[in-house]
Amino acid sequence: MAPRLVVDPGSRGTPADPATIAIERDDRLDVLMSATEDAVELTAVLWAAPEGGFSALNPETGTTSEGETQAEALSNLAEATALYLEEFPLPRGERPVVTTFHIADVA
């Protein structure tokens, strides 16, 4: 059976209540957005797109996606990332450090 993206419809997908996103494979469910023994937790960066909707980026793989809502962008990103990981698995290891930095005003 080919992997299939599953999004919990009972979840609103807000920062306080993130969507449960999983990949269904061979009768088992791997939840991507929470750490479990059979799954990997990944990073998602979302921002409002200038043309409307939201853009999303997974820095571990470089995959990107978009959607009309944050939940849709996150769901689309999970699907794109799952497809990427089928061809290019990530080695197990440390999580990336996510931080911020400042630059001088750019005119």
C-alpha positions as CSV (number, residue, x, y, z in Angstrom):
1,M,0.0,0.0,0.0
2,A,1.4,3.4,-0.9
3,P,1.9,5.9,2.0
4,R,-1.1,8.2,2.5
5,L,-1.3,11.5,4.3
6,V,-3.8,11.6,7.2
7,V,-4.9,14.9,8.9
8,D,-7.0,14.6,12.0
9,P,-10.2,16.5,11.1
10,G,-11.0,17.2,14.7
11,S,-7.9,19.4,15.0
12,R,-8.0,23.1,14.2
13,G,-4.4,23.4,13.2
14,T,-3.7,26.6,15.2
15,P,-0.4,27.1,17.0
16,A,-2.2,26.3,20.3
17,D,-3.8,23.2,18.8
18,P,-1.6,21.9,16.0
19,A,-3.1,19.5,13.4
20,T,-2.3,15.9,13.9
21,I,-0.6,14.9,10.7
22,A,0.4,11.4,9.9
23,I,1.5,9.1,7.2
24,E,-0.4,5.8,6.9
25,R,1.8,2.9,5.8
26,D,1.0,-0.8,5.7
27,D,-1.7,-0.6,8.3
28,R,0.3,1.5,10.8
29,L,0.1,5.3,11.4
30,D,3.3,7.3,11.8
31,V,2.5,10.7,13.3
32,L,5.0,13.2,11.9
33,M,4.3,16.1,14.1
34,S,4.9,14.5,17.5
35,A,7.8,12.4,18.7
36,T,7.1,8.7,18.9
37,E,9.2,5.6,18.6
38,D,8.2,5.0,15.0
39,A,8.1,8.7,13.9
40,V,10.2,11.7,13.5
41,E,9.4,15.2,14.7
42,L,10.2,17.8,12.1
43,T,10.2,21.6,12.0
44,A,7.7,23.7,10.1
45,V,8.0,27.4,9.5
46,L,4.9,29.2,8.3
47,W,4.3,32.8,7.2
48,A,1.6,34.8,5.5
49,A,2.2,34.9,1.8
50,P,2.0,38.3,0.1
51,E,-0.6,37.0,-2.4
52,G,-2.7,35.6,0.3
53,G,-2.8,32.3,2.2
54,F,0.3,30.9,3.9
55,S,3.7,29.5,2.8
56,A,5.4,26.7,4.7
57,L,9.0,25.4,4.9
58,N,10.6,22.3,6.4
59,P,14.2,23.3,7.0
60,E,15.5,19.8,7.6
61,T,14.6,18.8,4.0
62,G,14.1,22.1,2.2
63,T,10.6,21.1,1.2
64,T,8.1,23.9,0.8
65,S,4.4,24.2,0.3
66,E,1.5,26.6,0.6
67,G,-2.2,26.7,1.5
68,E,-5.1,29.0,2.1
69,T,-4.9,28.4,5.9
70,Q,-2.1,27.6,8.2
71,A,-3.6,24.1,8.7
72,E,-3.8,23.5,4.9
73,A,-0.2,24.8,4.4
74,L,1.0,22.5,7.2
75,S,-0.9,19.5,5.8
76,N,0.5,20.2,2.3
77,L,4.0,20.6,3.7
78,A,3.7,17.3,5.6
79,E,2.6,15.5,2.4
80,A,5.5,17.1,0.4
81,T,8.0,16.2,3.1
82,A,6.7,12.6,3.3
83,L,7.1,12.2,-0.4
84,Y,10.6,13.7,-0.2
85,L,11.6,11.4,2.6
86,E,10.5,8.3,0.6
87,E,13.3,9.0,-1.8
88,F,15.8,10.8,0.5
89,P,15.6,9.5,4.1
90,L,17.0,11.7,6.8
91,P,19.7,10.1,9.0
92,R,18.7,9.9,12.7
93,G,20.5,12.4,14.8
94,E,20.3,15.7,16.6
95,R,17.5,18.2,15.9
96,P,18.4,21.4,14.2
97,V,18.7,24.6,16.3
98,V,16.0,27.1,15.4
99,T,16.7,30.6,16.5
100,T,16.4,34.2,15.3
101,F,19.0,36.9,14.5
102,H,18.9,40.7,13.7
103,I,20.4,42.7,10.9
104,A,20.8,46.4,10.4
105,D,17.9,48.2,8.7
106,V,18.1,47.6,4.9
107,A,17.0,50.4,2.7
